[in-house]
């Protein structure tokens, strides 16, 4: 697990390049915000989280399963990731920030992703 990175992941880099190419500027992993969002757009009060399907238990085929071995370890670990995501989202909402979660599996369709990002960031 040491090789698993928390930032600059493949899906995150796809979203960052796409967003930057559309002309948006952002701050990376802003420590002042709950959950250190992957991208923060301070002037718009919006944040984007890019979640890995497995690590955040997305309901797609890749994320909708717990490994068969060591379930006593993996089950609580993955559930706690989801709980922590909800806590951070609640705190950000209380602070007046809007949140977009982009799942790893959604980064495959670039045009649809670009439309979704533009709709989220444009007033």
N, CA and C atoms as a LAMMPS dump frame, in Angstrom:
ITEM: TIMESTEP
0
ITEM: NUMBER OF ATOMS
369
ITEM: BOX BOUNDS ff ff ff
-5.0000000000000000e+02 5.0000000000000000e+02
-5.0000000000000000e+02 5.0000000000000000e+02
-5.0000000000000000e+02 5.0000000000000000e+02
ITEM: ATOMS id mol type element x y z
1 1 1 N 0.817 -1.198 0
2 1 2 C 0 0 0
3 1 3 C 0.856 1.257 0
4 2 1 N 2.129 1.105 0.243
5 2 2 C 3.006 2.26 0.271
6 2 3 C 3.06 2.94 -1.1
7 3 1 N 2.837 2.169 -2.156
8 3 2 C 2.917 2.714 -3.506
9 3 3 C 1.672 3.511 -3.901
10 4 1 N 0.603 3.444 -3.124
11 4 2 C -0.626 4.163 -3.444
12 4 3 C -0.449 5.624 -3.047
13 5 1 N -0.614 6.494 -4.031
14 5 2 C -0.425 7.917 -3.785
15 5 3 C -1.747 8.577 -3.43
16 6 1 N -1.666 9.644 -2.671
17 6 2 C -2.863 10.382 -2.299
18 6 3 C -3.093 11.603 -3.167
19 7 1 N -2.085 11.991 -3.915
20 7 2 C -2.208 13.137 -4.81
21 7 3 C -1.433 12.869 -6.085
22 8 1 N -1.756 13.66 -7.089
23 8 2 C -1.143 13.513 -8.417
24 8 3 C -1.404 12.124 -9.012
25 9 1 N -2.568 11.566 -8.745
26 9 2 C -2.936 10.274 -9.311
27 9 3 C -3.321 10.456 -10.775
28 10 1 N -3.406 9.369 -11.504
29 10 2 C -3.778 9.429 -12.92
30 10 3 C -5.106 10.13 -13.156
31 11 1 N -6.182 9.709 -12.467
32 11 2 C -7.472 10.374 -12.672
33 11 3 C -7.431 11.857 -12.289
34 12 1 N -6.702 12.184 -11.23
35 12 2 C -6.597 13.584 -10.823
36 12 3 C -5.883 14.401 -11.896
37 13 1 N -4.845 13.848 -12.476
38 13 2 C -4.107 14.563 -13.516
39 13 3 C -4.97 14.779 -14.757
40 14 1 N -5.825 13.816 -15.089
41 14 2 C -6.748 13.977 -16.219
42 14 3 C -7.655 15.174 -15.965
43 15 1 N -8.241 15.239 -14.779
44 15 2 C -9.161 16.334 -14.449
45 15 3 C -8.416 17.663 -14.409
46 16 1 N -7.236 17.68 -13.842
47 16 2 C -6.471 18.931 -13.758
48 16 3 C -6.103 19.452 -15.143
49 17 1 N -5.625 18.577 -16.014
50 17 2 C -5.255 19.021 -17.373
51 17 3 C -6.474 19.521 -18.136
52 18 1 N -7.57 18.812 -18.009
53 18 2 C -8.794 19.201 -18.701
54 18 3 C -9.29 20.551 -18.205
55 19 1 N -9.326 20.731 -16.899
56 19 2 C -9.822 21.97 -16.303
57 19 3 C -8.909 23.144 -16.655
58 20 1 N -7.624 22.935 -16.561
59 20 2 C -6.67 23.996 -16.9
60 20 3 C -6.782 24.355 -18.377
61 21 1 N -6.945 23.355 -19.227
62 21 2 C -7.105 23.593 -20.658
63 21 3 C -8.362 24.374 -21.002
64 22 1 N -9.374 24.295 -20.141
65 22 2 C -10.611 25.053 -20.36
66 22 3 C -10.48 26.478 -19.839
67 23 1 N -9.333 26.817 -19.254
68 23 2 C -9.09 28.19 -18.822
69 23 3 C -9.335 28.467 -17.351
70 24 1 N -9.669 27.451 -16.57
71 24 2 C -9.921 27.652 -15.143
72 24 3 C -8.612 27.541 -14.37
73 25 1 N -8.485 28.37 -13.337
74 25 2 C -7.311 28.324 -12.47
75 25 3 C -7.753 27.935 -11.074
76 26 1 N -6.918 27.203 -10.38
77 26 2 C -7.318 26.6 -9.117
78 26 3 C -6.114 26.448 -8.201
79 27 1 N -6.41 26.152 -6.949
80 27 2 C -5.377 25.849 -5.957
81 27 3 C -5.461 24.354 -5.669
82 28 1 N -4.302 23.711 -5.576
83 28 2 C -4.247 22.275 -5.328
84 28 3 C -4.182 21.974 -3.835
85 29 1 N -4.98 21.031 -3.385
86 29 2 C -4.899 20.471 -2.035
87 29 3 C -4.791 21.552 -0.961
88 30 1 N -5.731 22.468 -0.975
89 30 2 C -5.726 23.6 -0.042
90 30 3 C -5.922 23.093 1.388
91 31 1 N -4.898 23.207 2.196
92 31 2 C -4.93 22.682 3.565
93 31 3 C -5.883 23.454 4.469
94 32 1 N -6.292 24.638 4.058
95 32 2 C -7.2 25.431 4.885
96 32 3 C -8.633 24.921 4.818
97 33 1 N -8.92 24.057 3.861
98 33 2 C -10.279 23.551 3.673
99 33 3 C -10.386 22.114 4.182
100 34 1 N -11.541 21.739 4.72
101 34 2 C -11.731 20.368 5.198
102 34 3 C -11.536 19.355 4.072
103 35 1 N -10.763 18.331 4.345
104 35 2 C -10.546 17.273 3.37
105 35 3 C -9.483 17.573 2.337
106 36 1 N -8.874 18.741 2.383
107 36 2 C -7.869 19.144 1.395
108 36 3 C -8.313 18.779 -0.025
109 37 1 N -9.316 19.477 -0.558
110 37 2 C -9.853 19.127 -1.882
111 37 3 C -8.758 19.093 -2.94
112 38 1 N -8.944 18.232 -3.926
113 38 2 C -7.965 18.114 -4.997
114 38 3 C -7.811 19.434 -5.743
115 39 1 N -8.913 20.14 -5.945
116 39 2 C -8.881 21.429 -6.635
117 39 3 C -9.85 22.379 -5.937
118 40 1 N -9.376 23.588 -5.654
119 40 2 C -10.226 24.593 -5.012
120 40 3 C -10.249 25.843 -5.88
121 41 1 N -11.437 26.331 -6.154
122 41 2 C -11.649 27.536 -6.947
123 41 3 C -12.194 28.592 -5.995
124 42 1 N -11.297 29.316 -5.334
125 42 2 C -11.67 30.198 -4.232
126 42 3 C -12.629 31.301 -4.664
127 43 1 N -12.397 31.922 -5.813
128 43 2 C -13.256 33.029 -6.23
129 43 3 C -14.683 32.555 -6.521
130 44 1 N -14.843 31.297 -6.849
131 44 2 C -16.163 30.732 -7.15
132 44 3 C -16.756 29.977 -5.955
133 45 1 N -15.954 29.77 -4.902
134 45 2 C -16.354 28.998 -3.718
135 45 3 C -16.813 27.592 -4.111
136 46 1 N -15.985 26.949 -4.927
137 46 2 C -16.276 25.6 -5.39
138 46 3 C -15.023 24.733 -5.245
139 47 1 N -15.239 23.458 -4.979
140 47 2 C -14.134 22.511 -4.879
141 47 3 C -14.466 21.251 -5.67
142 48 1 N -13.415 20.592 -6.133
143 48 2 C -13.558 19.325 -6.833
144 48 3 C -12.726 18.284 -6.106
145 49 1 N -13.355 17.144 -5.835
146 49 2 C -12.663 15.981 -5.313
147 49 3 C -12.628 14.94 -6.424
148 50 1 N -11.483 14.328 -6.656
149 50 2 C -11.368 13.229 -7.613
150 50 3 C -11.146 11.975 -6.788
151 51 1 N -12.155 11.1 -6.778
152 51 2 C -12.115 9.906 -5.942
153 51 3 C -11.799 8.661 -6.766
154 52 1 N -10.947 7.82 -6.218
155 52 2 C -10.714 6.502 -6.795
156 52 3 C -11.901 5.607 -6.471
157 53 1 N -12.366 4.871 -7.444
158 53 2 C -13.571 4.059 -7.264
159 53 3 C -13.402 3.023 -6.157
160 54 1 N -12.261 2.356 -6.105
161 54 2 C -12.047 1.331 -5.077
162 54 3 C -11.952 1.962 -3.694
163 55 1 N -11.131 2.985 -3.533
164 55 2 C -10.836 3.548 -2.218
165 55 3 C -12.026 4.25 -1.586
166 56 1 N -12.956 4.732 -2.412
167 56 2 C -14.105 5.465 -1.87
168 56 3 C -15.41 4.716 -2.118
169 57 1 N -15.323 3.449 -2.482
170 57 2 C -16.456 2.53 -2.627
171 57 3 C -17.564 3.053 -3.548
172 58 1 N -17.173 3.43 -4.752
173 58 2 C -18.158 3.838 -5.756
174 58 3 C -19.004 2.626 -6.139
175 59 1 N -20.198 2.874 -6.653
176 59 2 C -21.077 1.754 -6.979
177 59 3 C -20.867 1.217 -8.398
178 60 1 N -19.704 1.473 -8.985
179 60 2 C -19.373 0.902 -10.288
180 60 3 C -18.745 -0.486 -10.067
181 61 1 N -18.525 -1.256 -11.132
182 61 2 C -17.956 -2.601 -10.951
183 61 3 C -16.603 -2.607 -10.22
184 62 1 N -15.789 -1.613 -10.448
185 62 2 C -14.468 -1.594 -9.824
186 62 3 C -14.542 -1.232 -8.336
187 63 1 N -15.459 -0.367 -7.986
188 63 2 C -15.498 0.104 -6.615
189 63 3 C -16.521 -0.574 -5.734
190 64 1 N -17.42 -1.324 -6.312
191 64 2 C -18.508 -1.893 -5.535
192 64 3 C -18.195 -3.216 -4.88
193 65 1 N -16.946 -3.429 -4.513
194 65 2 C -16.603 -4.707 -3.887
195 65 3 C -15.528 -4.502 -2.826
196 66 1 N -15.544 -5.381 -1.862
197 66 2 C -14.502 -5.412 -0.836
198 66 3 C -13.652 -6.642 -1.128
199 67 1 N -12.336 -6.538 -1.047
200 67 2 C -11.492 -7.704 -1.334
201 67 3 C -11.901 -8.916 -0.501
202 68 1 N -11.731 -10.104 -1.077
203 68 2 C -12.118 -11.33 -0.398
204 68 3 C -11.23 -11.681 0.777
205 69 1 N -9.963 -11.3 0.703
206 69 2 C -9.062 -11.608 1.809
207 69 3 C -9.015 -10.434 2.781
208 70 1 N -8.849 -10.751 4.042
209 70 2 C -8.715 -9.755 5.106
210 70 3 C -9.886 -8.775 5.148
211 71 1 N -11.081 -9.292 5.066
212 71 2 C -12.26 -8.44 5.088
213 71 3 C -12.404 -7.689 6.402
214 72 1 N -11.894 -8.254 7.487
215 72 2 C -11.958 -7.561 8.773
216 72 3 C -11.112 -6.288 8.76
217 73 1 N -10.148 -6.205 7.86
218 73 2 C -9.326 -5.006 7.704
219 73 3 C -9.941 -4.056 6.668
220 74 1 N -10.233 -4.601 5.478
221 74 2 C -10.666 -3.764 4.362
222 74 3 C -12.055 -3.159 4.56
223 75 1 N -12.978 -3.925 5.104
224 75 2 C -14.341 -3.411 5.287
225 75 3 C -14.375 -2.12 6.086
226 76 1 N -13.869 -2.118 7.322
227 76 2 C -13.881 -0.884 8.117
228 76 3 C -13.05 0.24 7.496
229 77 1 N -11.935 -0.114 6.875
230 77 2 C -11.076 0.909 6.277
231 77 3 C -11.807 1.656 5.159
232 78 1 N -12.435 0.914 4.259
233 78 2 C -13.128 1.544 3.139
234 78 3 C -14.389 2.275 3.598
235 79 1 N -15.101 1.707 4.563
236 79 2 C -16.287 2.405 5.085
237 79 3 C -15.891 3.715 5.754
238 80 1 N -14.78 3.727 6.464
239 80 2 C -14.318 4.956 7.12
240 80 3 C -13.961 6.023 6.085
241 81 1 N -13.428 5.627 4.94
242 81 2 C -13.159 6.596 3.873
243 81 3 C -14.452 7.29 3.449
244 82 1 N -15.521 6.519 3.285
245 82 2 C -16.814 7.105 2.896
246 82 3 C -17.355 8.022 3.981
247 83 1 N -17.239 7.607 5.229
248 83 2 C -17.704 8.449 6.337
249 83 3 C -16.936 9.765 6.375
250 84 1 N -15.639 9.679 6.197
251 84 2 C -14.802 10.881 6.218
252 84 3 C -15.161 11.808 5.054
253 85 1 N -15.438 11.245 3.872
254 85 2 C -15.873 12.052 2.733
255 85 3 C -17.142 12.827 3.074
256 86 1 N -18.098 12.166 3.707
257 86 2 C -19.359 12.816 4.071
258 86 3 C -19.133 13.909 5.107
259 87 1 N -18.261 13.656 6.072
260 87 2 C -17.937 14.681 7.077
261 87 3 C -17.332 15.92 6.426
262 88 1 N -16.387 15.716 5.535
263 88 2 C -15.742 16.847 4.866
264 88 3 C -16.734 17.612 3.996
265 89 1 N -17.593 16.886 3.297
266 89 2 C -18.59 17.542 2.451
267 89 3 C -19.539 18.389 3.301
268 90 1 N -19.943 17.862 4.448
269 90 2 C -20.828 18.618 5.334
270 90 3 C -20.176 19.883 5.856
271 91 1 N -18.93 19.776 6.255
272 91 2 C -18.22 20.961 6.764
273 91 3 C -18.005 21.995 5.668
274 92 1 N -17.684 21.544 4.447
275 92 2 C -17.515 22.486 3.338
276 92 3 C -18.834 23.183 3.017
277 93 1 N -19.929 22.44 3.021
278 93 2 C -21.24 23.025 2.742
279 93 3 C -21.598 24.066 3.803
280 94 1 N -21.289 23.778 5.061
281 94 2 C -21.542 24.752 6.13
282 94 3 C -20.741 26.032 5.917
283 95 1 N -19.577 25.909 5.313
284 95 2 C -18.723 27.068 5.051
285 95 3 C -19.134 27.808 3.776
286 96 1 N -20.125 27.279 3.045
287 96 2 C -20.621 27.946 1.849
288 96 3 C -19.953 27.516 0.552
289 97 1 N -19.288 26.375 0.564
290 97 2 C -18.622 25.873 -0.636
291 97 3 C -19.517 24.851 -1.321
292 98 1 N -19.487 24.854 -2.654
293 98 2 C -20.177 23.823 -3.427
294 98 3 C -19.156 22.768 -3.821
295 99 1 N -19.606 21.519 -3.903
296 99 2 C -18.697 20.382 -4.068
297 99 3 C -19.075 19.572 -5.302
298 100 1 N -18.068 19.173 -6.064
299 100 2 C -18.242 18.24 -7.171
300 100 3 C -17.313 17.062 -6.923
301 101 1 N -17.872 15.859 -6.94
302 101 2 C -17.075 14.645 -6.814
303 101 3 C -16.992 14.003 -8.191
304 102 1 N -15.781 13.781 -8.649
305 102 2 C -15.556 13.106 -9.922
306 102 3 C -14.936 11.749 -9.601
307 103 1 N -15.563 10.706 -10.103
308 103 2 C -15.088 9.348 -9.857
309 103 3 C -14.086 8.945 -10.924
310 104 1 N -13.185 8.08 -10.539
311 104 2 C -12.142 7.588 -11.441
312 104 3 C -12.732 7.058 -12.744
313 105 1 N -13.828 6.316 -12.671
314 105 2 C -14.431 5.737 -13.874
315 105 3 C -15.022 6.805 -14.792
316 106 1 N -15.329 7.974 -14.27
317 106 2 C -15.899 9.052 -15.085
318 106 3 C -14.849 9.796 -15.894
319 107 1 N -13.583 9.565 -15.607
320 107 2 C -12.528 10.286 -16.33
321 107 3 C -12.26 9.689 -17.702
322 108 1 N -12.892 8.582 -18.019
323 108 2 C -12.684 7.936 -19.325
324 108 3 C -13.374 8.714 -20.446
325 109 1 N -14.538 9.292 -20.153
326 109 2 C -15.308 10.057 -21.142
327 109 3 C -14.965 11.539 -21.004
328 110 1 N -13.965 12.001 -21.729
329 110 2 C -13.451 13.363 -21.551
330 110 3 C -14.469 14.442 -21.913
331 111 1 N -15.214 14.256 -22.992
332 111 2 C -16.167 15.291 -23.411
333 111 3 C -17.291 15.448 -22.392
334 112 1 N -17.814 14.347 -21.91
335 112 2 C -18.873 14.404 -20.894
336 112 3 C -18.331 15.016 -19.61
337 113 1 N -17.106 14.678 -19.27
338 113 2 C -16.477 15.233 -18.072
339 113 3 C -16.285 16.742 -18.212
340 114 1 N -15.855 17.182 -19.383
341 114 2 C -15.665 18.619 -19.612
342 114 3 C -16.99 19.371 -19.477
343 115 1 N -18.07 18.81 -20.008
344 115 2 C -19.386 19.453 -19.88
345 115 3 C -19.807 19.538 -18.422
346 116 1 N -19.55 18.478 -17.678
347 116 2 C -19.939 18.456 -16.268
348 116 3 C -19.137 19.483 -15.461
349 117 1 N -17.859 19.582 -15.72
350 117 2 C -17.022 20.547 -15.015
351 117 3 C -17.44 21.964 -15.355
352 118 1 N -17.67 22.231 -16.636
353 118 2 C -18.079 23.582 -17.06
354 118 3 C -19.422 23.964 -16.421
355 119 1 N -20.357 23.033 -16.396
356 119 2 C -21.671 23.318 -15.785
357 119 3 C -21.526 23.599 -14.286
358 120 1 N -20.586 22.936 -13.643
359 120 2 C -20.368 23.139 -12.203
360 120 3 C -19.672 24.475 -11.923
361 121 1 N -18.706 24.847 -12.75
362 121 2 C -17.904 26.03 -12.457
363 121 3 C -18.485 27.333 -12.998
364 122 1 N -19.233 27.255 -14.072
365 122 2 C -19.805 28.489 -14.626
366 122 3 C -21.048 28.885 -13.833
367 123 1 N -21.225 30.172 -13.623
368 123 2 C -22.386 30.638 -12.842
369 123 3 C -23.703 30.369 -13.556
